[in-house]
């Protein structure tokens, strides 16, 4: 596991354009709910869903100002293409921990 995502109590501040203020809470809620879908896909070895979802996350995250979420999406997409279940499990753990630590600052 990546050490930078181990401590869920340590907040990570992300600066977001204030014009997106109304969209961000739902965007983050959707990403958190998506974790369970991704875990279910991993359990069912549905690498296509994992790859497609990773691709979608990679594309949408930067639009909302979440560069690191985009990196998780890209890594998930690539790892799903390799069908590496153990690596995907670690990615999802890191991703979930990261999502739980985000503190949004509108600047």
The first five atom37 places (N, CA, C, CB, O) and aatype in JSON, in Angstrom:
{
  "aatype": [20, 20, 20, 20, 20, 20, 20, 20, 20, 20, 20, 20, 20, 20, 20, 20, 20, 20, 20, 20, 20, 20, 20, 20, 20, 20, 20, 20, 20, 20, 20, 20, 20, 20, 20, 20, 20, 20, 20, 20, 20, 20, 20, 20, 20, 20, 20, 20, 20, 20, 20, 20, 20, 20, 20, 20, 20, 20, 20, 20, 20, 20, 20, 20, 20, 20, 20, 20, 20, 20, 20, 20, 20, 20, 20, 20, 20, 20, 20, 20, 20, 20, 20, 20, 20, 20, 20, 20, 20, 20, 20, 20, 20, 20, 20, 20, 20, 20, 20, 20, 20, 20, 20, 20, 20, 20, 20],
  "atom_mask": [
    [1, 1, 1, 1, 1],
    [1, 1, 1, 1, 1],
    [1, 1, 1, 1, 1],
    [1, 1, 1, 1, 1],
    [1, 1, 1, 1, 1],
    [1, 1, 1, 1, 1],
    [1, 1, 1, 1, 1],
    [1, 1, 1, 1, 1],
    [1, 1, 1, 1, 1],
    [1, 1, 1, 1, 1],
    [1, 1, 1, 1, 1],
    [1, 1, 1, 1, 1],
    [1, 1, 1, 1, 1],
    [1, 1, 1, 1, 1],
    [1, 1, 1, 1, 1],
    [1, 1, 1, 1, 1],
    [1, 1, 1, 1, 1],
    [1, 1, 1, 1, 1],
    [1, 1, 1, 1, 1],
    [1, 1, 1, 1, 1],
    [1, 1, 1, 1, 1],
    [1, 1, 1, 1, 1],
    [1, 1, 1, 1, 1],
    [1, 1, 1, 1, 1],
    [1, 1, 1, 1, 1],
    [1, 1, 1, 1, 1],
    [1, 1, 1, 1, 1],
    [1, 1, 1, 1, 1],
    [1, 1, 1, 1, 1],
    [1, 1, 1, 1, 1],
    [1, 1, 1, 1, 1],
    [1, 1, 1, 1, 1],
    [1, 1, 1, 1, 1],
    [1, 1, 1, 1, 1],
    [1, 1, 1, 1, 1],
    [1, 1, 1, 1, 1],
    [1, 1, 1, 1, 1],
    [1, 1, 1, 1, 1],
    [1, 1, 1, 1, 1],
    [1, 1, 1, 1, 1],
    [1, 1, 1, 1, 1],
    [1, 1, 1, 1, 1],
    [1, 1, 1, 1, 1],
    [1, 1, 1, 1, 1],
    [1, 1, 1, 1, 1],
    [1, 1, 1, 1, 1],
    [1, 1, 1, 1, 1],
    [1, 1, 1, 1, 1],
    [1, 1, 1, 1, 1],
    [1, 1, 1, 1, 1],
    [1, 1, 1, 1, 1],
    [1, 1, 1, 1, 1],
    [1, 1, 1, 1, 1],
    [1, 1, 1, 1, 1],
    [1, 1, 1, 1, 1],
    [1, 1, 1, 1, 1],
    [1, 1, 1, 1, 1],
    [1, 1, 1, 1, 1],
    [1, 1, 1, 1, 1],
    [1, 1, 1, 1, 1],
    [1, 1, 1, 1, 1],
    [1, 1, 1, 1, 1],
    [1, 1, 1, 1, 1],
    [1, 1, 1, 1, 1],
    [1, 1, 1, 1, 1],
    [1, 1, 1, 1, 1],
    [1, 1, 1, 1, 1],
    [1, 1, 1, 1, 1],
    [1, 1, 1, 1, 1],
    [1, 1, 1, 1, 1],
    [1, 1, 1, 1, 1],
    [1, 1, 1, 1, 1],
    [1, 1, 1, 1, 1],
    [1, 1, 1, 1, 1],
    [1, 1, 1, 1, 1],
    [1, 1, 1, 1, 1],
    [1, 1, 1, 1, 1],
    [1, 1, 1, 1, 1],
    [1, 1, 1, 1, 1],
    [1, 1, 1, 1, 1],
    [1, 1, 1, 1, 1],
    [1, 1, 1, 1, 1],
    [1, 1, 1, 1, 1],
    [1, 1, 1, 1, 1],
    [1, 1, 1, 1, 1],
    [1, 1, 1, 1, 1],
    [1, 1, 1, 1, 1],
    [1, 1, 1, 1, 1],
    [1, 1, 1, 1, 1],
    [1, 1, 1, 1, 1],
    [1, 1, 1, 1, 1],
    [1, 1, 1, 1, 1],
    [1, 1, 1, 1, 1],
    [1, 1, 1, 1, 1],
    [1, 1, 1, 1, 1],
    [1, 1, 1, 1, 1],
    [1, 1, 1, 1, 1],
    [1, 1, 1, 1, 1],
    [1, 1, 1, 1, 1],
    [1, 1, 1, 1, 1],
    [1, 1, 1, 1, 1],
    [1, 1, 1, 1, 1],
    [1, 1, 1, 1, 1],
    [1, 1, 1, 1, 1],
    [1, 1, 1, 1, 1],
    [1, 1, 1, 1, 1],
    [1, 1, 1, 1, 1]
  ],
  "atom_positions": [
    [[0.85, -1.18, 0.0], [0.0, 0.0, 0.0], [0.89, 1.24, 0.0], [-0.96, 0.0, 1.23], [1.95, 1.26, 0.63]],
    [[0.44, 2.24, -0.7], [1.17, 3.5, -0.77], [1.09, 4.19, 0.59], [0.6, 4.41, -1.89], [0.0, 4.44, 1.1]],
    [[2.23, 4.51, 1.16], [2.3, 5.09, 2.51], [1.53, 6.4, 2.63], [3.74, 5.32, 2.91], [1.01, 6.71, 3.7]],
    [[1.45, 7.17, 1.54], [0.78, 8.46, 1.63], [-0.73, 8.34, 1.86], [1.03, 9.26, 0.39], [-1.38, 9.33, 2.17]],
    [[-1.28, 7.14, 1.7], [-2.73, 6.96, 1.86], [-3.08, 6.09, 3.06], [-3.32, 6.36, 0.61], [-4.23, 5.66, 3.19]],
    [[-2.12, 5.83, 3.94], [-2.36, 4.94, 5.07], [-3.2, 5.55, 6.18], [-1.06, 4.51, 5.63], [-4.01, 4.84, 6.77]],
    [[-3.05, 6.81, 6.47], [-3.71, 7.42, 7.62], [-4.99, 8.14, 7.21], [-2.76, 8.39, 8.31], [-4.95, 9.27, 6.73]],
    [[-6.15, 7.48, 7.42], [-7.41, 8.1, 7.02], [-7.8, 9.3, 7.87], [-8.51, 7.08, 7.08], [-8.71, 10.04, 7.51]],
    [[-7.11, 9.52, 9.01], [-7.42, 10.66, 9.86], [-6.72, 11.93, 9.4], [-7.04, 10.36, 11.29], [-7.1, 13.03, 9.8]],
    [[-5.71, 11.79, 8.57], [-4.96, 12.95, 8.08], [-5.64, 13.48, 6.82], [-3.46, 12.58, 7.79], [-5.69, 12.8, 5.8]],
    [[-6.17, 14.69, 6.9], [-6.92, 15.27, 5.79], [-6.0, 15.74, 4.67], [-7.77, 16.44, 6.29], [-4.87, 16.18, 4.9]],
    [[-6.51, 15.64, 3.46], [-5.8, 16.12, 2.28], [-6.64, 17.22, 1.67], [-5.54, 14.97, 1.25], [-7.76, 16.99, 1.21]],
    [[-6.1, 18.43, 1.68], [-6.84, 19.56, 1.14], [-6.69, 19.62, -0.38], [-6.36, 20.87, 1.77], [-5.59, 19.51, -0.91]],
    [[-7.82, 19.8, -1.05], [-7.84, 19.94, -2.5], [-8.51, 21.27, -2.82], [-8.6, 18.74, -3.19], [-9.62, 21.55, -2.37]],
    [[-7.81, 22.1, -3.59], [-8.36, 23.4, -3.99], [-9.21, 23.24, -5.24], [-7.23, 24.43, -4.23], [-8.75, 22.71, -6.25]],
    [[-10.44, 23.71, -5.16], [-11.42, 23.55, -6.24], [-11.96, 24.92, -6.63], [-12.57, 22.6, -5.81], [-12.13, 25.8, -5.78]],
    [[-12.24, 25.09, -7.9], [-12.84, 26.31, -8.42], [-14.18, 26.54, -7.72], [-13.02, 26.24, -9.97], [-15.02, 25.64, -7.69]],
    [[-14.41, 27.72, -7.16], [-15.67, 27.99, -6.47], [-16.91, 27.87, -7.37], [-15.63, 29.37, -5.87], [-18.01, 27.69, -6.86]],
    [[-16.73, 27.96, -8.68], [-17.87, 27.8, -9.58], [-18.43, 26.38, -9.54], [-17.46, 28.15, -11.01], [-19.55, 26.14, -9.98]],
    [[-17.65, 25.44, -9.01], [-18.08, 24.04, -8.95], [-18.67, 23.67, -7.58], [-16.91, 23.12, -9.26], [-19.01, 22.51, -7.34]],
    [[-18.79, 24.65, -6.72], [-19.23, 24.41, -5.33], [-20.49, 23.54, -5.23], [-19.48, 25.74, -4.64], [-20.56, 22.65, -4.38]],
    [[-21.47, 23.78, -6.07], [-22.73, 23.03, -5.98], [-22.6, 21.59, -6.48], [-23.81, 23.74, -6.78], [-23.39, 20.73, -6.1]],
    [[-21.63, 21.32, -7.32], [-21.47, 19.99, -7.92], [-20.58, 19.05, -7.11], [-20.9, 20.12, -9.29], [-20.74, 17.83, -7.18]],
    [[-19.67, 19.6, -6.35], [-18.64, 18.79, -5.69], [-19.2, 17.8, -4.66], [-17.66, 19.7, -5.02], [-18.78, 16.65, -4.68]],
    [[-20.11, 18.19, -3.78], [-20.58, 17.21, -2.8], [-21.17, 15.95, -3.45], [-21.63, 17.85, -1.9], [-20.9, 14.84, -3.0]],
    [[-21.97, 16.12, -4.49], [-22.55, 14.96, -5.17], [-21.48, 14.15, -5.91], [-23.65, 15.41, -6.16], [-21.52, 12.92, -5.92]],
    [[-20.53, 14.85, -6.51], [-19.44, 14.15, -7.21], [-18.69, 13.25, -6.23], [-18.47, 15.16, -7.87], [-18.44, 12.08, -6.54]],
    [[-18.34, 13.78, -5.08], [-17.6, 12.98, -4.09], [-18.47, 11.86, -3.52], [-17.09, 13.87, -2.97], [-17.98, 10.76, -3.27]],
    [[-19.74, 12.14, -3.3], [-20.65, 11.1, -2.8], [-20.71, 9.95, -3.81], [-22.08, 11.69, -2.55], [-20.67, 8.79, -3.43]],
    [[-20.81, 10.28, -5.09], [-20.85, 9.25, -6.13], [-19.57, 8.43, -6.15], [-21.08, 9.89, -7.5], [-19.62, 7.21, -6.33]],
    [[-18.43, 9.08, -5.97], [-17.15, 8.35, -5.97], [-17.09, 7.4, -4.78], [-15.96, 9.34, -5.94], [-16.6, 6.28, -4.9]],
    [[-17.58, 7.84, -3.63], [-17.56, 6.98, -2.44], [-18.49, 5.78, -2.6], [-17.96, 7.78, -1.19], [-18.14, 4.67, -2.21]],
    [[-19.65, 6.0, -3.18], [-20.59, 4.9, -3.42], [-20.02, 3.94, -4.48], [-21.97, 5.44, -3.88], [-20.27, 2.74, -4.42]],
    [[-19.3, 4.46, -5.4], [-18.71, 3.68, -6.48], [-17.7, 2.65, -5.96], [-18.04, 4.61, -7.48], [-17.49, 1.62, -6.59]],
    [[-17.09, 2.92, -4.83], [-16.12, 2.0, -4.25], [-16.76, 0.63, -4.04], [-15.59, 2.54, -2.91], [-16.14, -0.39, -4.35]],
    [[-17.97, 0.59, -3.53], [-18.64, -0.69, -3.3], [-18.92, -1.42, -4.6], [-19.94, -0.48, -2.53], [-18.8, -2.65, -4.68]],
    [[-19.3, -0.68, -5.62], [-19.53, -1.28, -6.95], [-18.23, -1.88, -7.47], [-20.07, -0.22, -7.94], [-18.22, -2.98, -8.01]],
    [[-17.13, -1.15, -7.3], [-15.83, -1.62, -7.76], [-15.39, -2.86, -6.98], [-14.78, -0.51, -7.63], [-14.83, -3.79, -7.55]],
    [[-15.64, -2.87, -5.7], [-15.29, -4.06, -4.89], [-16.1, -5.27, -5.34], [-15.54, -3.79, -3.4], [-15.58, -6.39, -5.41]],
    [[-17.37, -5.05, -5.65], [-18.21, -6.14, -6.16], [-17.72, -6.63, -7.51], [-19.65, -5.68, -6.27], [-17.72, -7.84, -7.76]],
    [[-17.3, -5.73, -8.36], [-16.76, -6.12, -9.67], [-15.47, -6.92, -9.5], [-16.5, -4.88, -10.55], [-15.24, -7.89, -10.21]],
    [[-14.65, -6.51, -8.55], [-13.42, -7.25, -8.29], [-13.73, -8.64, -7.77], [-12.54, -6.5, -7.29], [-13.13, -9.62, -8.21]],
    [[-14.66, -8.71, -6.85], [-15.05, -10.02, -6.3], [-15.56, -10.94, -7.4], [-16.13, -9.84, -5.2], [-15.29, -12.14, -7.39]],
    [[-16.3, -10.38, -8.35], [-16.83, -11.16, -9.46], [-15.86, -11.27, -10.63], [-18.11, -10.55, -9.93], [-16.2, -11.81, -11.68]],
    [[-14.65, -10.76, -10.44], [-13.62, -10.76, -11.49], [-14.12, -10.16, -12.8], [-13.14, -12.19, -11.73], [-13.81, -10.64, -13.88]],
    [[-14.9, -9.09, -12.67], [-15.42, -8.39, -13.83], [-14.44, -7.26, -14.18], [-16.86, -7.83, -13.56], [-14.68, -6.09, -13.88]],
    [[-13.37, -7.63, -14.83], [-12.31, -6.69, -15.15], [-12.75, -5.66, -16.19], [-11.1, -7.43, -15.65], [-12.19, -4.56, -16.25]],
    [[-13.75, -6.0, -17.0], [-14.26, -5.03, -17.96], [-14.91, -3.84, -17.24], [-15.29, -5.7, -18.91], [-14.65, -2.68, -17.6]],
    [[-15.73, -4.12, -16.24], [-16.37, -3.04, -15.47], [-15.31, -2.22, -14.75], [-17.38, -3.62, -14.45], [-15.38, -0.99, -14.72]],
    [[-14.32, -2.89, -14.17], [-13.24, -2.19, -13.48], [-12.48, -1.27, -14.44], [-12.27, -3.19, -12.83], [-12.16, -0.13, -14.11]],
    [[-12.19, -1.78, -15.63], [-11.47, -0.99, -16.63], [-12.31, 0.21, -17.09], [-11.09, -1.86, -17.83], [-11.8, 1.33, -17.17]],
    [[-13.57, -0.04, -17.4], [-14.45, 1.03, -17.88], [-14.65, 2.11, -16.82], [-15.81, 0.45, -18.3], [-14.63, 3.3, -17.12]],
    [[-14.83, 1.68, -15.58], [-15.04, 2.64, -14.5], [-13.76, 3.44, -14.25], [-15.48, 1.92, -13.21], [-13.81, 4.65, -14.04]],
    [[-12.62, 2.77, -14.27], [-11.35, 3.47, -14.13], [-11.18, 4.52, -15.22], [-10.2, 2.49, -14.17], [-10.74, 5.63, -14.95]],
    [[-11.53, 4.15, -16.43], [-11.43, 5.08, -17.56], [-12.33, 6.3, -17.35], [-11.79, 4.37, -18.88], [-11.92, 7.44, -17.6]],
    [[-13.55, 6.06, -16.89], [-14.5, 7.15, -16.65], [-14.01, 8.06, -15.53], [-15.89, 6.58, -16.3], [-14.1, 9.29, -15.63]],
    [[-13.49, 7.47, -14.46], [-12.95, 8.26, -13.34], [-11.77, 9.11, -13.83], [-12.51, 7.34, -12.16], [-11.67, 10.29, -13.51]],
    [[-10.9, 8.48, -14.6], [-9.72, 9.18, -15.13], [-10.14, 10.41, -15.94], [-8.88, 8.23, -16.0], [-9.49, 11.45, -15.87]],
    [[-11.21, 10.29, -16.68], [-11.67, 11.39, -17.52], [-12.43, 12.46, -16.77], [-12.51, 10.87, -18.6], [-12.3, 13.65, -17.08]],
    [[-13.23, 12.07, -15.79], [-14.09, 13.05, -15.11], [-13.39, 13.8, -13.99], [-15.3, 12.37, -14.56], [-13.68, 14.98, -13.77]],
    [[-12.5, 13.16, -13.28], [-11.89, 13.76, -12.09], [-11.21, 15.11, -12.36], [-10.89, 12.81, -11.5], [-11.43, 16.06, -11.6]],
    [[-10.39, 15.22, -13.41], [-9.73, 16.51, -13.64], [-10.72, 17.64, -13.96], [-8.75, 16.39, -14.78], [-10.44, 18.8, -13.65]],
    [[-11.84, 17.31, -14.55], [-12.85, 18.33, -14.86], [-13.36, 18.99, -13.57], [-14.03, 17.7, -15.65], [-13.68, 20.17, -13.55]],
    [[-13.43, 18.19, -12.51], [-13.9, 18.7, -11.22], [-12.76, 19.21, -10.35], [-14.66, 17.61, -10.48], [-13.0, 19.73, -9.26]],
    [[-11.53, 19.07, -10.81], [-10.38, 19.58, -10.06], [-9.69, 18.56, -9.18], [-10.81, 20.71, -9.23], [-8.89, 18.93, -8.33]],
    [[-9.99, 17.28, -9.38], [-9.42, 16.23, -8.54], [-8.38, 15.43, -9.31], [-10.53, 15.31, -8.02], [-8.66, 14.33, -9.8]],
    [[-7.19, 15.99, -9.42], [-6.11, 15.34, -10.17], [-5.79, 13.95, -9.61], [-4.86, 16.22, -10.14], [-5.65, 13.0, -10.38]],
    [[-5.69, 13.82, -8.29], [-5.31, 12.54, -7.69], [-6.38, 11.47, -7.94], [-5.09, 12.71, -6.18], [-6.05, 10.3, -8.15]],
    [[-7.64, 11.84, -7.92], [-8.7, 10.87, -8.23], [-8.52, 10.38, -9.67], [-10.12, 11.49, -8.03], [-8.72, 9.2, -9.95]],
    [[-8.16, 11.28, -10.57], [-7.88, 10.9, -11.95], [-6.74, 9.89, -12.04], [-7.56, 12.12, -12.78], [-6.78, 8.97, -12.85]],
    [[-5.72, 10.08, -11.21], [-4.59, 9.14, -11.17], [-5.08, 7.76, -10.71], [-3.47, 9.66, -10.24], [-4.67, 6.74, -11.27]],
    [[-5.93, 7.73, -9.69], [-6.49, 6.45, -9.25], [-7.26, 5.79, -10.39], [-7.41, 6.65, -8.03], [-7.14, 4.58, -10.61]],
    [[-8.05, 6.58, -11.11], [-8.81, 6.03, -12.24], [-7.9, 5.45, -13.3], [-9.68, 7.1, -12.85], [-8.15, 4.35, -13.8]],
    [[-6.86, 6.17, -13.65], [-5.92, 5.68, -14.66], [-5.22, 4.4, -14.21], [-4.88, 6.76, -14.98], [-5.07, 3.46, -14.99]],
    [[-4.8, 4.37, -12.95], [-4.14, 3.19, -12.42], [-5.09, 2.0, -12.39], [-3.59, 3.46, -11.01], [-4.7, 0.87, -12.71]],
    [[-6.33, 2.25, -12.0], [-7.34, 1.2, -11.99], [-7.57, 0.66, -13.39], [-8.66, 1.71, -11.39], [-7.63, -0.55, -13.6]],
    [[-7.7, 1.55, -14.34], [-7.92, 1.14, -15.73], [-6.77, 0.25, -16.22], [-8.05, 2.39, -16.64], [-7.01, -0.82, -16.79]],
    [[-5.55, 0.68, -16.0], [-4.4, -0.08, -16.47], [-4.28, -1.43, -15.77], [-3.12, 0.73, -16.27], [-3.96, -2.44, -16.4]],
    [[-4.52, -1.44, -14.48], [-4.4, -2.68, -13.7], [-5.51, -3.65, -14.07], [-4.44, -2.37, -12.2], [-5.29, -4.87, -14.08]],
    [[-6.69, -3.14, -14.37], [-7.79, -4.01, -14.79], [-7.47, -4.65, -16.14], [-9.11, -3.2, -14.88], [-7.83, -5.8, -16.39]],
    [[-6.8, -3.91, -17.02], [-6.39, -4.47, -18.3], [-5.45, -5.66, -18.09], [-5.72, -3.4, -19.18], [-5.44, -6.61, -18.88]],
    [[-4.66, -5.59, -17.04], [-3.72, -6.68, -16.71], [-4.39, -7.78, -15.89], [-2.53, -6.12, -15.94], [-3.79, -8.83, -15.66]],
    [[-5.62, -7.54, -15.46], [-6.39, -8.47, -14.65], [-5.64, -8.9, -13.39], [-6.75, -9.7, -15.47], [-5.6, -10.07, -13.03]],
    [[-5.05, -7.91, -12.74], [-4.27, -8.14, -11.52], [-5.14, -7.83, -10.3], [-2.97, -7.26, -11.51], [-5.15, -6.71, -9.8]],
    [[-5.87, -8.84, -9.85], [-6.82, -8.66, -8.75], [-6.2, -8.18, -7.47], [-7.52, -9.94, -8.49], [-6.78, -7.34, -6.78]],
    [[-5.02, -8.68, -7.12], [-4.36, -8.27, -5.87], [-4.0, -6.79, -5.92], [-3.1, -9.12, -5.62], [-4.18, -6.07, -4.94]],
    [[-3.48, -6.34, -7.05], [-3.13, -4.93, -7.2], [-4.37, -4.06, -7.16], [-2.35, -4.69, -8.51], [-4.36, -2.98, -6.56]],
    [[-5.45, -4.51, -7.79], [-6.7, -3.74, -7.79], [-7.24, -3.61, -6.38], [-7.75, -4.42, -8.7], [-7.72, -2.54, -6.0]],
    [[-7.15, -4.66, -5.61], [-7.61, -4.61, -4.21], [-6.86, -3.51, -3.46], [-7.4, -5.98, -3.51], [-7.47, -2.75, -2.7]],
    [[-5.55, -3.42, -3.65], [-4.75, -2.38, -2.99], [-5.1, -0.99, -3.51], [-3.27, -2.64, -3.2], [-5.17, -0.04, -2.73]],
    [[-5.33, -0.87, -4.8], [-5.72, 0.41, -5.38], [-7.03, 0.89, -4.76], [-5.86, 0.31, -6.91], [-7.17, 2.05, -4.39]],
    [[-8.0, -0.02, -4.65], [-9.3, 0.35, -4.1], [-9.19, 0.75, -2.63], [-10.29, -0.81, -4.25], [-9.9, 1.64, -2.18]],
    [[-8.32, 0.09, -1.9], [-8.1, 0.46, -0.5], [-7.5, 1.86, -0.41], [-7.18, -0.56, 0.2], [-7.97, 2.7, 0.37]],
    [[-6.47, 2.12, -1.2], [-5.85, 3.45, -1.22], [-6.85, 4.51, -1.67], [-4.62, 3.46, -2.15], [-6.92, 5.6, -1.09]],
    [[-7.62, 4.2, -2.69], [-8.61, 5.13, -3.23], [-9.67, 5.46, -2.18], [-9.28, 4.54, -4.49], [-10.02, 6.63, -1.99]],
    [[-10.17, 4.45, -1.51], [-11.17, 4.64, -0.47], [-10.61, 5.49, 0.66], [-11.65, 3.29, 0.06], [-11.28, 6.4, 1.15]],
    [[-9.38, 5.2, 1.08], [-8.75, 5.99, 2.14], [-8.58, 7.45, 1.7], [-7.38, 5.39, 2.51], [-8.83, 8.37, 2.48]],
    [[-8.17, 7.64, 0.46], [-8.0, 8.99, -0.05], [-9.33, 9.75, -0.04], [-7.42, 8.95, -1.49], [-9.4, 10.89, 0.42]],
    [[-10.38, 9.11, -0.54], [-11.69, 9.76, -0.57], [-12.17, 10.15, 0.82], [-12.72, 8.84, -1.23], [-12.82, 11.17, 0.99]],
    [[-11.84, 9.33, 1.82], [-12.28, 9.63, 3.18], [-11.5, 10.79, 3.79], [-12.13, 8.4, 4.06], [-11.93, 11.36, 4.8]],
    [[-10.37, 11.16, 3.2], [-9.52, 12.21, 3.74], [-9.66, 13.56, 3.04], [-8.11, 11.78, 3.67], [-9.1, 14.55, 3.5]],
    [[-10.38, 13.61, 1.95], [-10.45, 14.86, 1.17], [-11.14, 15.96, 1.96], [-11.2, 14.62, -0.16], [-12.21, 15.77, 2.53]],
    [[-10.49, 17.11, 1.96], [-11.07, 18.34, 2.51], [-11.03, 19.35, 1.37], [-10.28, 18.86, 3.81], [-9.95, 19.72, 0.9]],
    [[-12.18, 19.79, 0.94], [-12.27, 20.69, -0.2], [-12.16, 22.14, 0.25], [-13.59, 20.47, -0.96], [-12.82, 22.56, 1.2]],
    [[-11.33, 22.9, -0.44], [-11.21, 24.34, -0.24], [-11.53, 24.99, -1.58], [-9.77, 24.75, 0.29], [-10.92, 24.66, -2.59]],
    [[-12.47, 25.9, -1.58], [-12.88, 26.57, -2.8], [-12.05, 27.83, -2.98], [-14.39, 26.89, -2.78], [-12.2, 28.79, -2.23]],
    [[-11.17, 27.81, -3.99], [-10.26, 28.94, -4.23], [-10.25, 29.27, -5.7], [-8.84, 28.63, -3.74], [-9.54, 30.2, -6.11]]
  ]
}
